[in-house]
Amino acid sequence: MPVFPYRETKKPIRARNLPGSVPSRTMSALGGEPTVRRMSLTASLDESSVTAAPGEETALPLRILNSGSTVEEYRFEVVGACAAWSAVEPATLSLYPGDSQTVSFMLRPPRDSTVLAAETPFGIRVVPTSEQGDTVVPEGRVTVLPFTETTAELVPRSSHGAWRGRHQLAVDNRGNAPVTVRLGARSGTERARVSFAADALRIDPGRAEFGKVRIRPAKRVWRGIPVTHPFQLTATPEVAEDQAPVAPVVVDGSYQQEPILPRWLPRALITAAVLLIALVGLWYALLRPAVKSAAREAITPEAVRSAAAADKSKAPDKGDPAGAGSGGGDSSGANGGSPKPSPSPSADASSDASAAAPTSAQVQVRDSVGGGSNTSTAIQVPSGHTFQLTDIVVQNPQGDAGTLVVSSGRDAPVLRLAMENFRDSDYHFVTPIMVPAGGKVTMTVDCRKVGKPVNAPTPSRCSESLFLGGTMKTDTAD
């Protein structure tokens, strides 16, 4: 740094900011704007407020005065939200004692939605290189002007259907201020109507909104070739009266109206009729003869003998007078009586139904771990009856572990199950299990581990259920 002849040998005393002190402000000689002074530095802006258009460059003059006695170099720092898109040119400045010079505070707000249209305060920190404590900060405000920019996209671009078409119009606000967009439609033909769920959308900066679009044909097409209906959608932003109008965004789309009865329906009906005829022919050609032959094979000599024995059991006894008289044609007339009528088949059927009644029973057995097995009786056959057991249903709703035995009073149990292998299990017997009079059907549970139901506390004992069904038949004397 050069030394001038008039420089004092003794370093001058400079004013410094004490803790908590505020820099002094005076009116600048240029423009009457606020000026920040120090004993060795004066910085002033030509204007305290400025407007900036997005995408353009705006310059604001900043005057620097070196009121000290030595050559000083200054550097500039922008403080505030606009620091990302502003700068001081040049970035550094050297001044001789008593000299002043003007630098430019450049504002370059981007033309996108990241910088909103609003008033933002800023400050320019002027820092002397040799005495950084003598920093001054001129302040001002910048107003970013609003701009409007919208784009639109139709999703999907084309639709199809027999009754209506559905679309969504996506409108993006790429400006820096909220905007209201009016939606409109222009149909390419008079055979389709376009409607919106909402006629206007309010969109914040940097956001997108969707408008639901429906296209309804004016006339139905029952059969034939599809009909295409082109249309156009418009999105017009609303602007203030003092702003220039914005051209609407136009989006093209199409709706393909399909016939209600598809073209493949007649072919499908013909194919179904052909298949039905083929199945009927297959039945009469192959399956029906096989059924008849199986029916003939079922008529075996054993079946004939069993049918004859059943007829003999229904015939009257030999000691019956009517039966004795049936051997000769004149015996009944000689006795002067009439032959005894045989019972009708309907009477036999009703007597069999009264003698065999459907019967069901249910029992639940609870057993503790380590306490031995526990047994309960589901049904006990009364005297003079026989219970024909055909259906058994056992349930283990808790998921217990152990052994479950169903017994009918015989030596061998009917069922012996491990409870951990099932939750619900049912058994159906074609040949019923006969439980004689005085017999009983019981269930025995031996619990080894209590299960835990889902989303429920663990119970203290095992719990199993038994449901059985069958027929209670009345014993008849021979």
C-alpha positions in Angstrom: 0.0 0.0 0.0 1.6 3.3 -1.0 2.4 6.0 1.6 1.6 9.5 0.8 3.7 12.5 1.9 0.9 14.1 3.8 0.2 11.0 5.9 0.5 11.6 9.6 3.2 9.7 11.4 0.8 9.2 14.3 -2.2 6.9 13.6 -5.5 8.9 13.8 -8.1 8.0 16.3 -11.1 6.3 14.6 -14.6 5.9 15.9 -15.6 2.4 16.7 -18.9 0.8 17.6 -19.2 0.1 21.3 -21.1 -3.0 22.3 -24.8 -2.3 21.8 -24.2 0.9 19.9 -26.1 1.8 16.7 -24.3 3.3 13.6 -25.2 6.9 13.1 -27.3 7.9 10.1 -27.5 11.2 8.3 -29.0 12.5 5.1 -26.8 12.0 2.0 -26.0 15.0 -0.2 -27.1 12.9 -3.2 -30.8 12.3 -3.4 -31.5 12.9 0.3 -31.4 9.1 1.0 -30.3 7.5 4.3 -26.5 7.6 4.7 -24.4 5.6 7.2 -21.2 7.4 8.5 -18.1 6.4 10.3 -15.1 8.5 11.0 -13.3 6.8 8.0 -16.2 5.5 5.9 -19.5 6.9 4.4 -21.9 4.6 2.4 -25.2 5.8 0.9 -27.8 4.4 -1.5 -29.4 6.6 -4.2 -32.8 5.1 -3.3 -33.9 3.2 -0.3 -36.5 1.2 -2.3 -36.3 -0.3 -5.7 -38.5 -2.6 -7.9 -37.1 -5.5 -9.9 -38.7 -7.5 -12.7 -38.1 -11.3 -12.7 -35.7 -12.3 -15.4 -34.3 -8.8 -15.8 -31.4 -6.9 -14.3 -31.8 -3.9 -12.1 -28.9 -1.7 -10.9 -29.0 0.5 -7.7 -26.1 3.0 -7.2 -24.1 2.8 -3.9 -21.8 5.7 -3.1 -18.7 5.0 -1.0 -16.6 7.9 0.6 -13.2 7.3 2.2 -13.0 10.0 4.9 -9.9 8.5 6.5 -6.3 9.5 6.2 -5.0 6.3 4.5 -5.8 4.3 1.4 -8.5 1.7 2.2 -9.9 -1.3 0.4 -13.5 -2.2 0.9 -15.4 -5.4 0.2 -19.2 -5.8 -0.1 -21.6 -8.4 1.3 -25.3 -8.5 0.5 -27.5 -9.4 3.6 -31.1 -10.6 3.3 -33.3 -12.9 1.3 -32.2 -11.4 -2.0 -28.5 -12.3 -1.4 -28.9 -15.4 -3.6 -29.8 -13.4 -6.7 -28.0 -10.1 -6.1 -24.4 -8.8 -6.0 -22.3 -5.7 -5.8 -20.1 -4.9 -8.8 -17.2 -4.6 -8.4 -16.9 -6.9 -5.4 -14.0 -4.8 -3.9 -13.1 -1.2 -4.1 -9.9 0.7 -3.2 -10.1 4.5 -2.4 -7.5 7.2 -1.6 -8.2 9.4 1.5 -11.0 11.8 0.8 -12.0 10.1 -2.5 -15.5 8.7 -3.3 -16.7 6.3 -5.9 -20.0 4.7 -6.9 -20.6 0.9 -7.2 -23.6 -0.8 -8.6 -25.9 -3.0 -6.5 -27.2 -5.5 -9.1 -30.6 -7.3 -8.6 -31.3 -10.3 -10.8 -34.4 -12.1 -9.6 -35.0 -15.4 -11.5 -38.1 -15.8 -13.6 -39.5 -18.8 -11.7 -41.7 -19.6 -8.8 -38.9 -19.7 -6.2 -38.8 -15.9 -5.7 -42.3 -14.7 -4.8 -43.8 -11.4 -5.8 -43.3 -9.4 -2.5 -41.3 -6.7 -0.8 -38.0 -7.9 0.7 -35.6 -5.9 2.9 -31.9 -6.0 2.2 -28.7 -4.7 3.5 -25.2 -4.1 2.0 -22.4 -4.7 4.4 -19.3 -2.5 3.6 -16.3 -4.0 5.3 -12.9 -2.2 5.4 -10.1 -4.6 4.9 -7.7 -3.0 7.5 -10.3 -2.2 10.1 -13.1 -4.7 9.9 -14.7 -3.4 13.0 -15.7 -0.2 11.1 -18.4 -2.0 9.1 -21.4 0.0 7.8 -24.6 -1.5 6.5 -26.9 0.7 4.2 -30.4 -0.8 4.1 -33.2 -0.7 1.6 -36.2 -2.6 0.2 -36.6 -4.4 -3.1 -40.1 -5.2 -4.5 -40.2 -8.1 -6.9 -42.9 -7.6 -9.5 -45.3 -10.4 -10.2 -45.5 -12.3 -13.5 -47.9 -14.9 -14.7 -46.9 -18.1 -16.5 -49.1 -21.2 -16.7 -48.9 -24.5 -18.5 -51.5 -27.3 -19.0 -51.5 -31.0 -19.8 -54.4 -33.3 -20.5 -54.3 -36.7 -18.8 -54.9 -38.9 -20.7 -54.7 -37.3 -24.0 -57.4 -39.6 -25.5 -60.1 -41.7 -23.9 -62.6 -44.3 -25.0 -65.9 -45.8 -23.8 -69.5 -46.5 -24.7 -71.1 -44.0 -22.2 -68.6 -41.3 -21.4 -64.9 -40.2 -21.4 -63.0 -39.1 -18.4 -59.9 -36.8 -18.4 -58.0 -34.6 -16.0 -56.6 -31.2 -17.0 -53.4 -30.5 -15.0 -52.6 -26.8 -14.8 -49.2 -25.7 -13.4 -48.5 -22.2 -12.0 -44.9 -21.4 -13.0 -45.3 -17.7 -11.9 -44.4 -16.1 -8.6 -47.9 -15.1 -7.5 -51.2 -17.0 -6.9 -53.4 -17.1 -10.0 -57.0 -18.1 -10.8 -57.4 -20.0 -14.0 -60.7 -20.2 -15.9 -61.4 -23.4 -17.7 -63.2 -23.6 -21.0 -63.9 -26.1 -23.7 -64.5 -26.1 -27.5 -65.9 -29.3 -29.0 -64.9 -30.2 -32.5 -68.3 -31.7 -33.2 -71.9 -31.1 -32.0 -72.3 -34.8 -31.1 -70.4 -34.5 -27.8 -70.6 -32.2 -24.8 -67.6 -31.3 -22.6 -68.2 -30.3 -18.9 -66.0 -29.6 -15.9 -66.4 -30.4 -12.3 -65.2 -26.9 -11.4 -65.1 -23.9 -13.8 -62.1 -22.2 -12.1 -58.9 -23.3 -10.3 -56.9 -21.3 -7.8 -53.2 -22.3 -7.9 -50.4 -21.2 -5.6 -46.9 -20.4 -7.1 -45.0 -23.6 -8.0 -48.0 -25.8 -7.5 -50.4 -27.7 -9.9 -54.1 -28.3 -9.7 -56.3 -30.8 -11.5 -59.7 -30.2 -13.1 -62.0 -33.1 -13.8 -63.3 -33.2 -17.4 -66.2 -35.3 -18.7 -67.2 -35.9 -22.3 -70.7 -37.2 -23.0 -71.9 -38.2 -26.5 -75.2 -36.7 -27.6 -76.4 -39.9 -29.2 -75.8 -43.6 -28.3 -74.2 -46.0 -30.7 -75.6 -49.5 -30.3 -73.5 -51.2 -32.9 -71.1 -50.4 -35.7 -67.7 -48.7 -35.9 -66.4 -46.4 -33.1 -66.8 -42.6 -33.5 -64.0 -40.2 -32.6 -64.9 -36.8 -31.1 -62.0 -34.2 -31.0 -62.2 -31.3 -28.6 -60.0 -28.5 -27.2 -59.6 -27.3 -23.6 -58.5 -23.8 -22.6 -57.0 -22.5 -19.4 -57.1 -18.7 -19.1 -55.3 -17.0 -16.2 -57.0 -14.0 -14.6 -54.8 -10.9 -14.3 -55.3 -7.5 -12.7 -56.6 -4.6 -14.7 -53.3 -2.8 -14.8 -51.5 -5.9 -16.2 -51.4 -7.0 -19.8 -53.8 -9.9 -20.6 -52.3 -13.4 -20.8 -53.1 -15.7 -23.7 -55.0 -18.9 -22.8 -53.3 -22.2 -22.8 -54.9 -24.6 -25.4 -54.8 -28.4 -25.1 -56.1 -30.8 -27.7 -57.8 -34.1 -26.8 -60.1 -36.8 -28.3 -62.8 -39.2 -27.1 -63.5 -42.4 -29.0 -67.2 -43.4 -28.6 -67.5 -47.2 -28.8 -70.7 -49.1 -29.6 -72.7 -50.4 -26.7 -72.9 -53.9 -28.3 -69.3 -54.9 -29.2 -68.5 -56.3 -32.6 -67.4 -59.6 -31.1 -70.8 -60.3 -29.4 -72.4 -62.1 -32.4 -69.4 -64.3 -32.9 -69.4 -65.1 -29.2 -73.1 -66.0 -29.3 -72.6 -68.2 -32.3 -69.6 -69.9 -30.7 -71.6 -70.5 -27.5 -74.5 -72.0 -29.4 -72.1 -74.4 -31.3 -70.5 -75.5 -28.0 -73.9 -76.1 -26.5 -75.0 -78.3 -29.4 -71.7 -80.2 -29.2 -72.1 -80.8 -25.5 -75.7 -82.1 -26.1 -74.5 -84.4 -28.8 -71.7 -85.7 -26.6 -74.2 -86.5 -23.9 -76.5 -88.4 -26.1 -73.6 -90.1 -28.0 -71.4 -91.2 -25.1 -72.5 -90.3 -21.6 -76.2 -91.4 -21.7 -75.4 -95.0 -22.9 -72.8 -95.3 -20.2 -75.4 -94.3 -17.5 -77.9 -96.9 -18.8 -75.3 -99.6 -18.8 -74.3 -98.8 -15.3 -78.0 -99.0 -14.2 -78.3 -102.4 -15.8 -75.1 -103.7 -14.1 -76.5 -102.5 -10.8 -79.4 -105.0 -11.1 -77.5 -108.1 -9.8 -79.1 -111.3 -8.5 -78.2 -110.3 -4.9 -80.2 -107.0 -5.4 -83.2 -109.0 -6.8 -83.1 -111.4 -3.8 -82.9 -108.6 -1.3 -85.9 -106.9 -3.0 -87.9 -110.1 -2.9 -87.0 -110.6 0.8 -88.3 -107.1 1.5 -91.6 -107.9 -0.2 -92.1 -111.0 1.8 -91.5 -109.1 5.1 -94.4 -106.8 4.1 -96.8 -109.7 3.3 -99.5 -110.7 5.9 -99.0 -113.6 8.3 -100.2 -117.2 7.5 -102.5 -117.3 10.5 -104.5 -114.3 9.3 -108.0 -115.5 8.0 -107.6 -113.2 5.1 -104.3 -114.8 4.3 -105.7 -118.3 4.6 -108.6 -117.5 2.4 -106.3 -116.1 -0.2 -105.3 -119.6 -1.2 -108.7 -120.4 -2.8 -111.1 -118.2 -4.7 -114.3 -119.6 -2.8 -113.1 -119.6 0.7 -113.6 -115.9 1.2 -117.1 -116.1 -0.1 -117.9 -119.1 1.9 -117.1 -117.4 5.2 -119.2 -114.4 4.1 -116.4 -111.9 4.8 -114.3 -109.7 2.7 -110.4 -109.9 2.3 -108.3 -107.8 4.7 -106.8 -104.8 2.8 -103.0 -104.5 2.8 -101.4 -101.3 4.3 -100.6 -98.5 1.8 -97.0 -97.4 1.0 -97.7 -93.9 2.4 -98.7 -95.3 5.8 -95.5 -97.4 6.0 -93.4 -94.3 5.2 -95.1 -92.2 7.9 -94.6 -94.9 10.5 -90.9 -95.2 9.6 -90.5 -91.4 9.9 -92.1 -91.4 13.3 -89.9 -94.3 14.4 -86.6 -92.6 13.3 -86.2 -88.9 14.3 -83.2 -86.7 13.5 -81.3 -86.0 16.7 -78.4 -83.7 17.5 -76.4 -82.8 20.7 -73.6 -80.6 21.8 -71.1 -80.6 24.7 -68.2 -78.4 25.8 -65.3 -79.8 27.8 -62.8 -77.7 29.8 -59.6 -79.2 31.2 -56.6 -77.7 33.1 -53.0 -78.5 32.4 -51.6 -81.4 34.5 -54.9 -82.1 36.2 -55.7 -85.3 34.3 -58.3 -85.8 31.6 -61.9 -84.6 31.8 -64.9 -86.3 30.2 -68.4 -85.1 29.4 -71.4 -86.9 27.9 -72.9 -85.4 24.8 -75.9 -87.8 24.4 -77.2 -90.9 26.2 -79.5 -93.3 24.3 -82.8 -94.0 26.2 -84.1 -97.5 26.5 -86.0 -98.9 23.5 -84.0 -96.7 21.1 -80.9 -97.0 18.9 -78.9 -93.9 18.0 -77.4 -93.9 14.5 -74.4 -91.5 14.6 -73.6 -90.0 11.2 -72.0 -86.6 11.8 -69.3 -85.3 14.2 -67.9 -81.8 14.4 -65.1 -81.0 16.8 -63.8 -77.5 17.5 -60.6 -76.2 19.1 -61.0 -72.4 18.9 -58.1 -71.5 21.3 -55.5 -73.6 19.5 -54.9 -75.9 22.5 -52.5 -78.8 22.5 -53.4 -82.2 23.9 -55.6 -85.3 23.1 -59.3 -85.4 22.3 -61.2 -88.7 22.3 -64.7 -89.2 21.1 -66.2 -92.5 22.3 -69.6 -94.3 21.7 -69.3 -96.8 24.6 -67.5 -99.4 22.7 -64.0 -100.7 23.4 -62.4 -98.7 20.6 -63.0 -94.9 20.5 -64.7 -93.4 17.4 -62.1 -90.6 17.1 -58.7 -89.9 18.7 -57.2 -86.6 17.7 -54.3 -84.4 18.6 -55.7 -81.0 19.3 -52.7 -79.0 18.0 -53.5 -80.4 14.5 -56.8 -78.7 14.0 -59.1 -75.8 14.9 -62.3 -77.1 13.2 -62.8 -80.6 11.9 -65.9 -82.4 10.8 -66.6 -86.1 10.0 -69.5 -87.6 8.1 -70.2 -91.4 8.0 -72.0 -93.1 5.1 -72.5 -96.1 7.3 -73.8 -94.8 10.7 -72.2 -95.8 14.0 -74.9 -97.6 16.0 -75.2 -96.7 19.7 -77.5 -99.1 21.4 -80.0 -98.3 24.2 -78.3 -97.3 27.4 -75.1 -96.3 25.5 -73.7 -92.8 25.4 -71.4 -90.7 23.3 -68.7 -88.9 25.3 -65.8 -86.6 24.7 -62.6 -86.8 26.8 -60.0 -84.0 26.8 -56.4 -84.3 28.1 -54.9 -80.8 28.1 -51.1 -80.4 27.7 -50.9 -76.7 26.7 -53.4 -73.9 26.7 -53.5 -72.0 23.4 -53.6 -68.3 23.0 -56.3 -66.7 20.8 -55.4 -63.9 18.4 -55.7 -60.4 20.1 -57.1 -61.9 23.3 -55.7 -62.8 26.7 -54.5 -66.3 27.3 -57.2 -68.4 29.0 -56.5 -70.6 32.0 -57.9 -73.9 30.7 -58.3 -75.8 27.5 -61.7 -75.6 25.9 -63.1 -77.9 23.2 -66.5 -78.4 21.8 -68.3 -81.4 20.2 -71.3 -81.4 18.0 -72.9 -84.6 16.8 -75.9 -85.5 14.6 -77.7 -88.6 13.6 -81.0 -90.4 13.9 -82.7 -91.7 17.0 -84.6 -94.8 15.9 -87.2 -96.6 18.0 -86.5 -100.4 18.4 -89.4 -102.6 17.1 -90.1 -106.1 18.2 -89.7 -108.9 15.7 
